């Protein structure tokens, strides 16, 4: 399969994961879009999009239209959705001089790895590879699953009594993929004997979508149901998976996955 690189100079950097999803969703462009290579942003202000073959005049016009219509979701840089997406790991020179801020994420599209910037000092940036969050969407079965982990454990965890963000993902909206009808989590109390809670939060529209408090009660990872699902956004949104321990004795709650049906 031939691979063609389409380039376009833009005034501002797009949100790469969001724009990649918009390109992949366009019926005119999607058949030639090489999702495995995706898109990248290079200096100075050049957007690169990989296609399996040369675009026709109509296809190129459709791609231009998608790019022109792209409006990054408000606050995406604050939601840790990898504003930097390139086919390589980050380097010490990927620093403040290139617009990198502490707590920015970098997605290495070539090696399918994610890095967090902990120091953006010019010439001495520090990037730490995360354990990763795997998102599995089984559209034919109506299942959307987020599998969470950390560098040291096959699950994400929190010991905070306040809501702590465990993972974030892009939800296309109920008008696109349908409404979420059920939310379940596989979780356990991995340290201590307190109870735990879980919440699905729409960070774009500032709405709680599903929440169950004090449901996680034992040291064995089992399935818990969050009950009623409401306030689903009709359009694209950033959803957060939030966890917390109950007030009182210190404990650590582990979350292995969140399973959604639509």
C-alpha positions as CSV (number, residue, x, y, z in Angstrom):
1,X,0.0,0.0,0.0
2,X,1.4,3.4,-1.0
3,X,1.5,6.0,1.6
4,X,1.1,9.7,0.8
5,X,1.9,12.6,3.2
6,X,-0.5,15.5,3.0
7,X,0.8,18.7,4.5
8,X,-0.9,22.0,5.3
9,X,0.5,25.1,7.0
10,X,-1.8,26.4,9.8
11,X,-1.7,29.5,12.0
12,X,-2.3,27.5,15.3
13,X,-1.7,24.0,16.5
14,X,-4.8,21.7,16.4
15,X,-5.6,19.2,19.1
16,X,-4.1,16.1,17.4
17,X,-6.2,13.3,19.0
18,X,-9.4,15.3,18.5
19,X,-8.6,16.2,14.9
20,X,-7.5,12.6,14.0
21,X,-10.9,11.4,15.2
22,X,-12.7,14.0,13.1
23,X,-10.7,13.1,10.0
24,X,-11.4,9.4,10.6
25,X,-15.1,10.1,11.0
26,X,-15.5,11.8,7.6
27,X,-16.9,9.4,5.1
28,X,-15.1,11.0,2.2
29,X,-11.6,11.0,3.7
30,X,-11.7,7.9,6.0
31,X,-11.2,5.3,3.3
32,X,-7.7,6.7,2.5
33,X,-6.8,7.9,6.0
34,X,-4.0,5.8,7.5
35,X,-5.0,5.8,11.2
36,X,-1.9,3.8,12.2
37,X,0.3,6.7,11.1
38,X,-2.3,9.4,12.0
39,X,-1.4,13.0,12.0
40,X,1.5,15.0,13.4
41,X,2.4,18.7,14.0
42,X,5.9,19.9,13.0
43,X,7.7,23.2,13.2
44,X,7.0,25.7,11.7
45,X,3.3,25.2,11.9
46,X,2.9,22.3,9.5
47,X,0.2,19.7,9.9
48,X,1.0,16.3,8.4
49,X,-1.7,13.8,7.6
50,X,-0.9,10.3,6.2
51,X,-3.1,8.9,3.4
52,X,-2.9,5.5,1.6
53,X,-3.0,7.1,-1.8
54,X,-3.1,10.5,-3.5
55,X,-6.3,12.5,-2.8
56,X,-8.7,13.5,-5.6
57,X,-9.6,17.1,-5.8
58,X,-12.9,16.4,-4.0
59,X,-11.2,14.4,-1.3
60,X,-8.6,17.1,-0.7
61,X,-11.4,19.7,-0.5
62,X,-13.2,17.5,2.1
63,X,-10.0,17.2,4.1
64,X,-9.5,21.0,4.0
65,X,-13.0,21.4,5.1
66,X,-12.6,19.2,8.2
67,X,-9.3,20.9,9.1
68,X,-10.9,24.4,8.7
69,X,-13.9,23.4,10.8
70,X,-11.7,21.9,13.6
71,X,-12.3,23.8,16.9
72,X,-10.3,22.3,19.8
73,X,-12.6,21.4,22.8
74,X,-12.3,24.1,25.4
75,X,-9.6,23.3,28.0
76,X,-8.2,20.3,26.2
77,X,-4.6,21.3,27.3
78,X,-5.8,21.0,30.9
79,X,-7.3,17.5,30.4
80,X,-4.1,15.7,29.7
81,X,-5.1,14.5,26.2
82,X,-1.7,14.7,24.7
83,X,-1.5,18.0,22.9
84,X,1.8,16.8,21.4
85,X,1.4,13.7,19.1
86,X,4.4,12.5,17.1
87,X,5.8,9.2,15.8
88,X,8.7,9.2,18.3
89,X,9.3,9.5,22.1
90,X,9.9,13.0,23.5
91,X,13.4,14.3,24.0
92,X,15.1,16.7,26.5
93,X,14.8,19.4,23.8
94,X,11.0,19.1,23.7
95,X,10.7,21.8,26.3
96,X,9.3,25.2,27.1
97,X,10.8,26.7,24.0
98,X,8.4,24.6,22.0
99,X,5.4,25.5,24.1
100,X,5.6,22.5,26.4
101,X,4.2,23.0,29.9
102,X,4.6,20.9,33.0
103,X,1.8,18.3,33.1
104,X,1.5,18.2,29.3
105,X,1.2,14.8,27.8
106,X,3.0,13.4,24.7
107,X,1.6,10.5,22.7
108,X,4.3,8.5,20.8
109,X,2.2,7.2,17.8
110,X,5.0,5.0,16.5
111,X,5.4,3.0,19.7
112,X,1.9,3.5,21.2
113,X,3.4,5.1,24.4
114,X,2.4,8.1,26.5
115,X,4.7,10.4,28.4
116,X,4.0,13.1,31.0
117,X,6.2,16.2,31.2
118,X,7.4,16.8,34.8
119,X,10.0,19.5,34.0
120,X,9.9,21.7,30.9
121,X,13.3,23.4,31.5
122,X,14.8,24.5,28.1
123,X,17.4,21.9,27.0
124,X,16.7,19.6,30.0
125,X,13.0,18.6,29.8
126,X,12.0,15.6,31.8
127,X,9.3,13.2,30.4
128,X,8.1,10.2,32.4
129,X,6.4,7.3,30.6
130,X,3.0,6.5,32.0
131,X,1.7,3.0,32.6
132,X,-1.0,3.9,30.2
133,X,-4.7,3.7,29.7
134,X,-6.1,1.4,27.0
135,X,-9.4,2.3,25.5
136,X,-11.2,-0.5,23.7
137,X,-14.3,0.3,21.7
138,X,-16.3,-2.7,20.4
139,X,-18.9,-0.8,18.3
140,X,-20.6,-3.8,16.9
141,X,-21.4,-5.1,20.4
142,X,-22.1,-1.7,21.8
143,X,-19.3,-1.8,24.3
144,X,-16.8,0.8,25.3
145,X,-14.2,-0.2,27.8
146,X,-11.4,1.8,29.5
147,X,-8.6,-0.4,30.9
148,X,-6.4,1.4,33.4
149,X,-3.0,0.8,34.8
150,X,0.0,2.5,36.4
151,X,3.7,1.9,36.1
152,X,3.8,-0.4,39.1
153,X,0.3,-2.0,39.1
154,X,-2.2,-3.4,36.6
155,X,-4.8,-0.8,37.9
156,X,-5.1,2.9,38.6
157,X,-5.5,3.9,42.2
158,X,-6.2,6.7,44.6
159,X,-6.1,7.2,48.4
160,X,-7.8,10.7,48.2
161,X,-11.0,11.4,50.0
162,X,-11.7,14.0,47.2
163,X,-12.5,13.0,43.6
164,X,-9.2,12.2,41.8
165,X,-9.0,11.8,38.0
166,X,-7.9,8.3,37.1
167,X,-8.3,8.5,33.3
168,X,-9.8,10.7,30.6
169,X,-11.2,9.7,27.2
170,X,-12.9,11.2,24.2
171,X,-16.6,10.5,23.8
172,X,-18.0,11.3,20.4
173,X,-21.5,12.2,21.8
174,X,-24.8,10.4,22.0
175,X,-25.8,11.7,18.5
176,X,-22.8,10.0,17.0
177,X,-22.4,6.6,18.8
178,X,-25.5,6.5,20.9
179,X,-26.2,7.0,24.6
180,X,-24.4,5.1,27.3
181,X,-27.0,3.0,29.0
182,X,-24.9,1.2,31.7
183,X,-21.6,1.9,33.5
184,X,-19.7,-0.7,35.5
185,X,-16.3,-0.8,37.1
186,X,-13.9,-3.6,38.2
187,X,-12.4,-2.3,41.4
188,X,-11.2,-3.3,44.9
189,X,-9.9,-1.8,48.2
190,X,-6.3,-2.7,47.7
191,X,-5.1,-1.2,51.0
192,X,-6.9,-0.5,54.2
193,X,-10.6,-1.3,55.0
194,X,-12.5,1.8,54.0
195,X,-14.9,1.9,51.0
196,X,-14.5,3.5,47.6
197,X,-16.6,5.5,45.1
198,X,-16.5,6.1,41.3
199,X,-17.8,8.9,39.1
200,X,-18.0,9.5,35.4
201,X,-17.7,13.3,34.8
202,X,-18.2,15.4,31.7
203,X,-15.3,17.8,31.9
204,X,-16.4,19.7,28.8
205,X,-19.9,20.5,30.0
206,X,-19.2,20.2,33.8
207,X,-21.9,17.5,34.4
208,X,-21.9,14.3,36.4
209,X,-22.9,11.5,34.1
210,X,-22.9,8.5,36.6
211,X,-21.8,8.2,40.2
212,X,-22.0,5.6,43.0
213,X,-20.6,6.3,46.4
214,X,-19.3,3.8,49.0
215,X,-19.9,0.8,46.7
216,X,-16.4,-0.7,46.6
217,X,-16.1,-2.7,49.8
218,X,-13.7,-5.6,49.6
219,X,-10.1,-6.6,48.7
220,X,-11.1,-8.7,45.7
221,X,-11.6,-7.1,42.2
222,X,-15.2,-7.6,41.3
223,X,-17.8,-5.8,39.2
224,X,-19.7,-2.8,40.6
225,X,-22.6,-1.0,38.8
226,X,-22.9,2.8,38.9
227,X,-26.7,2.8,38.4
228,X,-28.5,5.7,36.6
229,X,-26.7,7.3,33.6
230,X,-27.8,10.9,32.8
231,X,-26.7,14.3,31.4
232,X,-25.0,12.6,28.4
233,X,-23.6,15.2,25.9
234,X,-25.0,15.0,22.4
235,X,-21.7,16.2,20.9
236,X,-18.0,15.5,21.4
237,X,-16.8,15.8,25.0
238,X,-13.9,14.9,27.3
239,X,-15.1,12.4,30.0
240,X,-13.2,11.8,33.2
241,X,-13.1,8.6,35.3
242,X,-12.9,9.8,38.9
243,X,-12.3,7.7,42.0
244,X,-12.3,8.5,45.8
245,X,-12.1,6.7,49.1
246,X,-14.8,7.4,51.7
247,X,-14.1,9.9,54.5
248,X,-12.4,8.4,57.5
249,X,-9.7,5.8,57.7
250,X,-6.9,6.1,55.1
251,X,-7.3,3.5,52.3
252,X,-6.3,3.0,48.7
253,X,-8.9,2.1,46.1
254,X,-7.8,0.3,42.9
255,X,-9.7,0.5,39.6
256,X,-8.9,-2.0,36.9
257,X,-11.4,-1.0,34.2
258,X,-14.6,0.8,33.4
259,X,-17.1,-0.8,31.1
260,X,-19.8,1.1,29.3
261,X,-22.7,-0.1,27.2
262,X,-24.6,1.9,24.6
